[in-house]
Amino acid sequence: MPEPARPLSRSVRHKLLAIALLPVLVILPVFLGATMHQWSLKLDRLLLVKVNSDLTVAQQYLGRILETTGERIEMLARSEEFARTADPAALLDSHRHRLGLDYLYLARPDGRVVASSPQGIRPAPPRDAASARNTLEVFDRDQLRALSPALAARAEMERPGNPAAGRAPVETRGMVAQSLVLARLPGSEAEAVLVGGILLNRNLSVIDSINALIYRPESLPEGSHGTTSLFLGDMRIATNVTVPGGVRALGTRASAAVRERVIGQGQVWLDRAQVLDDWYVSAYAPLADGAGRTIGMIYVGILERPFAEARRRTVGWVLVGFLCVALVTVPLFLRWARGIFRPLERIGATFERVRSGDLAARTGISRGDDEIAELALALDGVLAQLQDHDRRMRAWNDELNRRVDERTAALRRAAQQLETATYQLVQSEKLAALGEISAGIAHEVNNPLAVIQGNLDVLREVLGKAAAPAETELRLIDEQVQRISRIVAQLLDFARTDQTAEEHPLSDPGRAVADCVPLVAHMLARSSVSLRRDIRSDRPVRISRIALQQVLVNLIVNAVHAMPRGGEIRILVQDQDRDGAAGVMLQVSDQGEGIPPEVLKRLFEPFVTSRGRSGGTGLGLSICRRLVERQGGSIAASSDADGSTFRIWLPAA
């Protein structure tokens, strides 16, 4: 006896409803929730990356203030005007105002002041007066008064909190950006020091300049703003953070957690932090004085509230959109389901009759309005023809051919994978051999390098001031010794597949080409080869100077070897963008005999060389490719009977 059709139709109905409603009511909410969660995490990470980058810019700007002050004071100390002045006090007063310094004085190494601006300065002898230095220093009230009573008054700030906590209710110390430059007394050869400084307490121009540099107008969403502060200890001495009423929050303190992390442990804080009454995505870094002691902090931060409100608005709009979609689609699905159920119930009943032996059973559907109705009509046709034997054979044959094609394609993929694995195995064996060779080279080369460096240092100590005329040559020896050490290190790096690029490489390609000329001049002269430079770009590129110099020297040396009867090497440097990315193209061309095609296609692989047994090891170009590709660049070669050309593309920094 056939089973009733009703339970089957009820089961089909439930399954279809589940299929229709599951994506809308279950899968879509889960997907939206996961997507919004990942988006929120990504937004938080982007904000932290943003403030970390801003902190780096602020630190560099503060360091630049120190360096610039020191450079300007040194220029004054080396000037002819300073050496010949008859009134050093007037000269210092003029330059102090022009340089924006709070004090500037000339003193003997023992601290005795020769001339000063403002006049009457009685500073303590500077620490380590035997060498030039640019440092942040903390001066107490007496030291500031010795420089100027006005500076001592400007440094004073009321401390917030309870005076009974054991700390003075007023902060009297000051943070000073001080530069000390070695000099000579005017009209004399006597040694002296020229010292200048800027008091950072209440120095709003410095903090506003940093904030304007980092947070330009419209660089943040509407409603948000960036803040910057300098701390002496945990107290703000210069800030653009304001309290209600628009007054700068000078004298307020950082939170205990930030104070412990940054000042207590000397680490960078990169997280949310409460600044007065608001939460900011914040970054704090310690500031150290000339002795390396932590004396304060530098802070940058972005108001978090607008981002949190934008996040909540986005989640709200997503929820509203989901509810609207559900309200529209669910009734529509239910209506469509009713039109699907009827032909499905007829199909189920027909299958039940066929299973019971009634081969004349038909669905009774005469018109194919949709796919289900067409399926019912097809079922009627199959039952009428009893699935013709010839059609079954053709279907089986098609299925067999399809499976053969699939197996053939699988075999091809397996063969390609095997070929790739074999190539990688050969490369790994080559690199393993290179690692052993590199270790021996490093040991044998580094030992004599250490002897050269040591004797060079001894030579400087023995000659003393007499070495000054040859200082440029000695410095070049130093740089080339270091370059050899780096080349050996890079040779070792080549055999390691896990090496990464330098963190922040930067070099000027035109300068790198110029630096290479002295290194290959002797080889060019000996080989009757001329070098022509055509520099059309001044973009800095993302590669270290030493690495770029190594690549260029290697290509120039190879070009010289390719022209035993002389010729010309041309180096062309010009801007070239690729795929929307700014970059620079360096082109090195020679007039040699060219490279054989069978060697050219494998030229950048290890141990491949076009010079035969009398040539090199075949490592130079492979190392060049590794150095260039680490920075996202590319290197390619072309050659014919008129010479060879190597093209190096590097992304702009």
VOGU-3710 file (C-alpha; in Angstrom, 3 decimals, decimal comma):
1> mpeparplsr> 0,000/0,000/0,000  1,548/3,360/-0,992  2,486/5,811/1,693  0,284/8,902/1,998  1,490/11,908/-0,001  0,682/14,394/2,732  3,647/13,678/5,035  5,999/13,883/2,027  4,557/17,204/0,898  4,757/18,520/4,416
11> svrhkllaia> 8,440/17,496/4,590  9,203/19,140/1,244  7,457/22,287/2,369  9,521/22,468/5,534  12,767/21,914/3,668  11,969/24,574/1,080  11,034/27,077/3,752  14,279/26,314/5,569  16,281/26,730/2,361  14,565/30,028/1,600
21> llpvlvilpv> 14,690/31,551/5,084  18,007/30,204/6,404  20,226/32,619/4,394  18,142/35,641/5,342  17,388/34,930/9,009  20,519/32,999/10,092  23,452/33,085/7,700  23,125/36,766/6,749  22,991/38,010/10,387  25,978/35,837/11,324
31> flgatmhqws> 27,905/37,048/8,304  27,010/40,683/8,997  27,965/40,317/12,665  31,332/38,733/11,830  31,985/41,345/9,151  31,154/44,244/11,472  33,324/42,724/14,206  36,286/42,355/11,850  35,698/45,879/10,521  35,672/47,248/14,077
41> lkldrlllvk> 38,927/45,451/14,915  40,485/46,671/11,672  39,411/50,252/12,448  40,997/50,011/15,916  44,227/48,669/14,421  44,277/51,423/11,796  43,828/54,071/14,484  46,711/52,606/16,495  48,908/52,511/13,374  47,943/56,131/12,678
51> vnsdltvaqq> 48,884/57,442/16,143  52,086/55,346/16,145  53,071/56,990/12,861  52,121/60,398/14,278  54,287/59,728/17,353  57,256/58,938/15,116  56,771/62,231/13,237  56,517/64,163/16,526  59,722/62,553/17,860  61,539/63,315/14,628
61> ylgrilettg> 60,338/66,924/14,672  61,494/67,390/18,272  64,839/65,828/17,379  65,047/68,093/14,355  64,586/71,140/16,598  67,614/70,014/18,628  69,696/69,308/15,523  68,730/72,562/13,805  69,526/74,600/16,919  72,905/72,896/17,219
71> eriemlarse> 73,683/73,383/13,527  72,852/77,089/13,645  74,907/77,635/16,796  77,803/75,725/15,216  77,560/77,892/12,082  77,805/80,954/14,316  80,825/79,510/16,166  82,593/78,770/12,857  81,728/82,083/11,213  84,274/84,750/10,362
81> efartadpaa> 82,021/87,319/12,047  82,296/85,459/15,379  86,067/84,990/15,100  86,714/88,716/14,502  84,030/90,345/16,659  85,169/92,927/19,182  81,860/92,836/21,066  80,842/89,198/21,478  77,983/90,094/23,858  76,244/92,234/21,220
91> lldshrhrlg> 76,823/89,566/18,576  75,323/86,843/20,806  72,331/89,048/21,647  71,639/89,665/17,951  71,888/85,993/17,020  69,875/84,816/20,050  66,840/86,793/18,926  67,297/85,768/15,304  67,583/82,064/16,202  64,638/82,180/18,623
101> ldylylarpd> 66,735/81,042/21,605  65,942/81,796/25,244  69,634/82,089/26,135  73,013/81,992/24,388  76,377/82,318/26,071  80,087/81,777/25,427  82,056/80,194/28,274  85,398/78,656/28,993  85,489/74,879/29,576  85,520/75,462/33,361
111> grvvasspqg> 82,183/77,319/33,148  83,387/80,943/33,346  81,129/83,032/31,124  82,923/85,247/28,586  79,847/86,789/26,963  76,111/86,083/27,165  72,644/87,029/26,038  70,791/88,032/28,132  73,628/89,618/30,036  74,465/88,564/33,575
121> irpapprdaa> 74,060/84,808/33,001  75,681/82,664/35,685  75,083/79,115/34,493  76,515/75,996/36,051  79,363/74,428/34,037  77,746/72,322/31,257  78,025/68,570/31,595  80,657/66,983/29,335  81,886/70,294/27,893  84,621/68,476/25,971
131> sarntlevfd> 82,297/67,417/23,163  79,486/68,944/21,114  76,029/67,672/21,968  72,324/68,407/21,447  70,258/67,206/24,404  67,149/67,706/26,460  68,022/68,789/30,004  66,034/69,463/33,161  67,051/72,626/35,078  65,900/73,389/38,600
141> rdqlralspa> 64,721/76,821/39,749  68,221/78,031/40,700  69,676/76,992/37,350  66,859/78,748/35,481  67,258/81,907/37,580  70,980/81,862/36,854  70,035/81,995/33,171  67,147/84,455/33,480  64,521/85,213/36,157  61,937/85,342/33,355
151> laaraemerp> 62,703/81,724/32,428  62,299/80,637/36,054  58,934/82,412/36,229  57,791/80,861/32,934  58,675/77,367/34,111  56,598/77,544/37,296  53,302/75,635/37,141  50,834/74,586/39,796  50,620/70,842/40,333  47,091/69,409/40,455
161> gnpaagrapv> 46,010/67,136/43,285  46,525/67,113/47,043  49,644/68,968/48,326  49,691/66,598/51,284  50,756/63,781/48,960  54,409/64,684/49,539  55,073/66,650/46,360  55,551/70,403/46,019  52,331/72,204/44,987  54,305/74,121/42,333
171> etrgmvaqsl> 56,584/72,622/39,678  59,652/74,849/39,368  61,788/72,737/37,062  62,063/73,377/33,358  62,773/71,179/30,332  65,334/72,797/28,047  66,405/71,860/24,513  70,101/72,739/24,812  72,919/72,641/22,251  76,617/72,813/23,177
181> vlarlpgsea> 79,183/73,570/20,447  82,958/73,653/20,783  84,418/77,028/19,746  87,382/79,370/20,028  87,412/82,658/21,891  87,158/85,608/19,423  90,639/86,848/18,517  92,250/83,915/20,336  92,982/80,213/19,979  91,768/79,476/23,507
191> eavlvggill> 89,153/76,742/23,726  85,597/77,648/24,664  82,027/76,377/24,402  79,057/78,146/22,852  75,806/77,083/24,561  72,244/77,948/23,558  68,864/76,668/24,597  65,088/76,906/24,373  62,803/76,457/27,388  59,997/74,078/26,400
201> nrnlsvidsi> 57,746/74,940/29,374  54,750/76,914/28,025  56,444/76,935/24,601  53,197/76,726/22,658  54,793/77,572/19,305  56,769/74,311/19,345  53,798/72,155/20,342  51,450/73,908/17,882  53,993/73,436/15,075  54,195/69,706/15,817
211> naliyrpesl> 50,397/69,409/15,963  49,926/71,374/12,727  52,509/69,188/10,984  50,837/65,932/12,033  47,154/66,860/11,957  46,614/69,056/8,941  43,125/70,522/8,322  40,607/67,918/7,112  43,050/65,059/7,798  40,652/63,682/10,444
221> pegshgttsl> 36,898/62,995/10,305  34,498/65,765/11,248  34,235/66,110/15,013  37,621/64,561/15,724  40,868/66,384/16,403  44,464/65,560/17,178  46,353/66,602/20,295  50,031/66,834/21,169  51,765/67,346/24,528  55,192/67,499/26,124
231> flgdmriatn> 55,519/66,185/29,689  58,107/66,938/32,361  57,797/63,792/34,391  54,058/63,101/34,218  52,974/66,786/34,059  52,034/68,640/30,879  54,365/71,594/30,298  53,351/72,314/26,679  50,109/71,092/25,110  47,210/71,958/22,855
241> vtvpggvral> 44,822/69,940/25,049  42,278/72,346/26,539  40,047/72,308/29,599  36,460/73,643/29,548  36,689/77,307/28,630  39,393/76,792/25,998  42,359/77,208/28,373  45,398/75,012/27,715  45,627/72,132/30,187  49,106/73,083/31,390
251> gtrasaavre> 50,056/71,454/34,687  47,656/68,498/34,316  49,057/65,000/34,707  49,004/61,765/32,745  47,188/58,725/34,120  48,919/56,379/36,548  48,932/53,525/34,012  50,652/55,671/31,382  53,117/57,047/33,945  54,112/53,549/35,110
261> rvigqgqvwl> 54,498/52,179/31,584  56,352/55,080/29,938  58,340/56,703/32,759  58,605/53,744/35,121  59,436/51,080/32,516  60,746/53,265/29,664  58,356/51,704/27,126  56,069/53,203/24,472  52,356/53,370/25,305  50,137/52,598/22,286
271> draqvlddwy> 46,517/52,186/23,356  43,405/54,032/24,471  44,068/56,500/27,279  41,931/58,974/29,182  43,033/62,571/28,666  41,193/64,784/31,140  37,502/63,877/30,595  37,732/62,247/27,144  39,184/59,048/25,742  41,841/59,318/23,054
281> vsayapladg> 43,631/56,794/20,860  47,014/57,699/22,281  50,730/57,161/21,871  53,292/58,147/24,512  57,082/57,801/24,237  59,729/58,503/26,909  62,098/61,479/26,616  65,646/61,137/27,958  68,271/63,704/28,909  71,917/63,707/27,877
291> agrtigmiyv> 72,757/61,113/30,553  70,075/58,721/29,285  67,686/59,265/32,214  63,963/59,384/31,471  62,817/62,937/32,218  59,419/63,123/30,575  57,198/62,050/27,709  55,979/63,164/24,298  52,340/62,415/23,439  50,078/62,436/20,397
301> gilerpfaea> 46,444/61,352/20,324  43,191/61,382/18,367  39,799/61,938/20,004  38,063/58,555/20,003  34,447/59,719/20,426  33,703/60,575/16,729  35,022/57,172/15,611  32,935/55,371/18,253  29,842/57,333/17,196  30,529/56,546/13,526
311> rrrtvgwvlv> 30,907/52,861/14,452  27,575/52,890/16,305  25,837/54,681/13,435  27,195/52,167/10,941  26,028/49,210/13,049  22,595/50,861/13,428  22,235/51,417/9,693  23,290/47,814/9,016  20,660/46,538/11,454  17,996/48,774/9,911
321> gflcvalvtv> 18,981/47,608/6,449  18,833/43,965/7,514  15,373/44,396/9,047  14,125/46,113/5,897  15,503/43,316/3,722  13,922/40,687/5,984  10,527/42,423/5,993  10,530/42,585/2,189  12,015/39,203/1,321  10,402/36,825/3,853
331> plflrwargi> 6,787/37,392/2,668  8,012/37,199/-0,927  9,716/33,842/-0,235  6,560/32,464/1,371  4,476/33,469/-1,619  6,883/31,886/-4,060  7,014/28,736/-1,909  3,268/28,185/-2,292  3,692/28,131/-6,086  6,496/25,569/-5,758
341> frplerigat> 4,751/23,222/-3,346  1,894/22,145/-5,661  3,997/20,703/-8,546  6,382/19,142/-6,036  3,517/17,343/-4,301  2,327/16,016/-7,683  5,854/14,842/-8,542  6,106/13,060/-5,179  2,764/11,351/-5,669  3,791/10,262/-9,182
351> fervrsgdla> 7,023/8,719/-7,865  5,032/6,818/-5,259  2,745/5,371/-7,965  5,723/4,401/-10,145  7,393/2,698/-7,184  4,231/0,693/-6,625  4,348/-0,497/-10,273  2,054/1,975/-12,077  4,246/2,888/-15,090  1,390/4,842/-16,648
361> artgisrgdd> 1,475/7,397/-13,813  1,783/11,064/-14,895  1,999/14,341/-13,019  -0,824/15,859/-15,007  1,003/19,194/-15,495  0,496/20,481/-19,024  2,361/23,829/-18,986  5,917/24,608/-17,824  5,649/27,970/-16,094  8,856/27,542/-14,094
371> eiaelalald> 11,734/25,125/-13,514  9,674/22,849/-11,214  6,858/22,561/-13,762  9,416/21,856/-16,484  10,860/19,135/-14,267  7,402/17,577/-13,984  6,993/17,654/-17,767  10,443/16,081/-18,178  9,474/13,371/-15,701  6,391/12,623/-17,764
381> gvlaqlqdhd> 8,560/12,328/-20,864  10,985/9,968/-19,137  8,171/7,777/-17,927  6,649/7,751/-21,459  9,862/6,745/-23,236  11,287/4,551/-20,426  14,607/6,251/-20,852  15,644/5,170/-24,289  18,557/2,660/-24,323  20,577/4,596/-26,903
391> rrmrawndel> 20,423/7,800/-24,818  21,719/5,930/-21,782  24,693/4,605/-23,751  25,577/8,070/-25,048  25,266/9,498/-21,554  27,584/6,820/-20,199  30,081/7,499/-22,999  30,008/11,272/-22,293  30,533/10,606/-18,608  33,496/8,336/-19,372
401> nrrvdertaa> 35,089/10,970/-21,637  34,602/13,628/-18,984  36,309/11,480/-16,388  39,204/10,729/-18,741  39,638/14,480/-19,370  39,604/15,148/-15,643  42,229/12,469/-14,989  44,388/13,764/-17,847  44,216/17,307/-16,489  45,082/16,008/-13,016
411> lrraaqqlet> 48,134/14,190/-14,428  49,276/17,389/-16,172  48,965/19,369/-12,942  50,878/16,666/-11,078  53,652/16,753/-13,686  53,901/20,554/-13,404  54,032/20,336/-9,606  56,751/17,685/-9,834  58,790/19,884/-12,195  58,421/22,861/-9,848
421> atyqlvqsek> 59,411/20,783/-6,818  62,463/19,439/-8,683  63,577/22,976/-9,588  63,122/24,144/-5,988  65,117/21,144/-4,752  68,000/22,000/-7,099  67,878/25,633/-5,957  67,862/24,545/-2,310  70,938/22,380/-2,881  72,694/25,302/-4,570
431> laalgeisag> 71,824/27,619/-1,700  73,019/25,041/0,825  76,387/24,892/-0,928  76,419/28,690/-1,071  75,789/28,810/2,691  78,872/26,687/3,389  81,005/28,785/1,013  79,653/32,021/2,520  80,499/30,934/6,056  84,110/30,306/5,044
441> iahevnnpla> 84,317/33,599/3,169  82,896/35,498/6,150  85,480/33,956/8,487  88,451/34,531/6,169  87,438/38,086/5,157  86,241/39,427/8,503  89,517/38,590/10,278  91,740/40,782/8,045  89,000/43,430/8,024  89,184/43,558/11,811
451> viqgnldvlr> 92,963/43,991/11,586  92,566/46,813/9,020  89,943/48,568/11,142  92,011/48,183/14,311  95,170/49,532/12,713  93,189/52,406/11,200  91,952/53,370/14,668  95,511/53,093/16,043  96,739/55,274/13,159  94,202/57,958/14,084
461> evlgkaaapa> 95,240/57,846/17,748  98,964/58,012/16,908  98,609/60,844/14,396  96,094/62,782/16,457  95,466/66,199/14,919  98,066/65,492/12,278  95,524/63,128/10,671  93,153/65,995/9,890  94,429/66,604/6,285  93,779/62,938/5,476
471> etelrlideq> 90,452/62,700/7,343  88,477/62,361/4,092  90,643/59,453/2,926  90,496/57,803/6,350  86,721/58,159/6,365  86,528/56,589/2,892  88,619/53,651/4,172  86,226/53,314/7,105  83,189/53,310/4,798  84,649/50,760/2,411
481> vqrisrivaq> 85,675/48,459/5,265  82,095/48,631/6,485  80,885/48,054/2,930  83,001/44,894/2,634  81,531/43,689/5,920  78,015/44,318/4,626  78,784/42,547/1,338  79,951/39,489/3,269  76,833/39,677/5,421  74,625/39,976/2,339
491> lldfartdqt> 76,385/36,997/0,781  75,373/35,035/3,869  71,866/36,487/3,675  71,496/35,301/0,073  71,536/31,667/1,208  68,746/32,327/3,726  65,223/32,303/2,337  63,700/33,967/5,409  65,542/37,277/5,081  63,378/40,403/4,944
501> aeehplsdpg> 64,035/43,878/3,583  65,425/46,743/5,571  62,792/48,470/7,693  63,079/52,013/6,327  65,667/52,070/3,446  66,170/55,343/1,578  68,784/56,536/-0,909  69,357/59,074/-3,671  70,105/57,202/-6,941  72,050/60,127/-8,409
511> ravadcvplv> 74,235/60,323/-5,312  74,714/56,546/-5,341  75,962/56,702/-8,950  78,361/59,509/-8,038  79,675/57,530/-5,049  80,411/54,546/-7,304  82,674/56,492/-9,674  85,731/56,706/-7,328  85,393/52,991/-6,552  85,692/51,911/-10,186
521> ahmlarssvs> 87,888/54,751/-11,513  91,077/52,668/-11,471  89,397/49,824/-13,373  87,928/52,228/-15,947  91,311/53,882/-16,523  93,136/50,557/-16,832  90,589/49,205/-19,347  90,230/52,369/-21,490  86,527/52,479/-20,661  84,691/55,793/-20,187
531> lrrdirsdrp> 81,636/56,317/-17,977  78,845/58,710/-18,957  76,140/59,659/-16,477  72,701/60,983/-17,430  70,823/61,821/-14,214  67,247/62,998/-14,864  65,615/62,151/-11,528  66,006/63,377/-7,975  63,455/61,040/-6,404  64,700/59,079/-3,375
541> vrisrialqq> 64,189/55,335/-3,799  63,355/52,594/-1,316  66,715/50,848/-0,957  69,720/51,438/1,280  72,662/53,421/-0,105  75,092/50,537/0,443  72,812/48,019/-1,294  72,246/50,303/-4,318  75,971/51,080/-4,494  76,755/47,349/-4,428
551> vlvnlivnav> 74,301/46,690/-7,302  75,695/49,538/-9,449  79,355/48,632/-8,829  78,620/45,000/-9,754  76,965/46,054/-13,048  79,775/48,536/-13,887  82,468/45,917/-13,219  80,600/43,386/-15,391  80,351/46,008/-18,165  84,114/46,676/-17,993
561> hamprggeir> 84,806/42,931/-18,292  82,486/42,807/-21,326  84,590/45,472/-23,141  88,213/44,205/-23,128  89,055/46,559/-26,018  87,504/49,629/-24,385  84,272/51,492/-24,965  81,676/53,535/-23,113  79,359/52,718/-20,222  76,219/54,827/-19,971
571> ilvqdqdrdg> 74,171/55,148/-16,781  70,710/56,685/-17,237  68,524/57,583/-14,217  64,976/58,791/-14,879  61,502/58,774/-13,305  59,227/55,919/-14,321  55,871/54,917/-12,813  54,527/51,363/-12,873  50,930/50,327/-12,245  50,205/53,696/-10,628
581> aagvmlqvsd> 53,240/53,473/-8,305  55,955/56,134/-8,473  59,452/54,839/-9,140  62,859/55,379/-10,735  64,479/53,462/-13,611  68,283/53,014/-13,552  69,695/51,802/-16,867  73,306/50,578/-17,229  74,387/49,987/-20,875  77,697/48,815/-22,338
591> qgegippevl> 79,146/48,311/-25,822  80,412/44,785/-25,240  79,997/41,627/-27,287  76,675/40,715/-25,708  75,457/37,743/-23,668  74,603/34,366/-25,268  70,803/33,703/-25,313  71,147/30,434/-23,378  72,967/32,304/-20,585  70,727/35,408/-20,721
601> krlfepfvts> 67,534/33,537/-19,755  69,240/32,121/-16,602  71,515/35,115/-15,923  70,130/35,962/-12,458  70,280/32,430/-11,077  73,102/31,524/-8,625  76,350/30,223/-10,181  75,398/31,291/-13,726  78,049/33,415/-15,519  78,851/34,362/-19,114
611> rgrsggtglg> 82,637/34,646/-18,507  83,482/30,943/-18,535  86,097/29,418/-16,268  88,163/32,606/-16,188  85,245/34,707/-14,942  83,440/35,172/-11,613  81,461/32,813/-9,423  78,063/33,677/-10,882  76,779/35,088/-7,571  76,958/38,829/-8,259
621> lsicrrlver> 73,797/39,229/-10,367  71,796/36,818/-8,207  72,683/38,898/-5,140  71,774/42,065/-7,064  68,363/40,611/-7,871  67,822/39,650/-4,237  68,732/43,186/-3,036  66,414/44,856/-5,576  63,435/42,498/-5,176  63,531/42,779/-1,380
631> qggsiaassd> 62,461/46,416/-1,780  59,672/45,637/-4,263  61,775/46,483/-7,328  62,791/44,497/-10,404  65,903/43,932/-12,498  66,022/42,732/-16,119  68,637/42,379/-18,838  68,634/42,551/-22,631  71,543/41,916/-24,986  72,487/41,844/-28,642
641> adgstfriwl> 75,622/42,118/-30,739  75,952/45,857/-29,940  76,073/45,418/-26,169  73,990/44,683/-23,097  71,580/46,774/-21,029  70,494/46,184/-17,428  67,327/47,935/-16,228  66,636/48,364/-12,517  63,256/49,704/-11,418  62,906/50,770/-7,773
651> paa> 59,820/52,190/-6,032  60,060/55,763/-4,813  60,485/56,146/-1,069
//
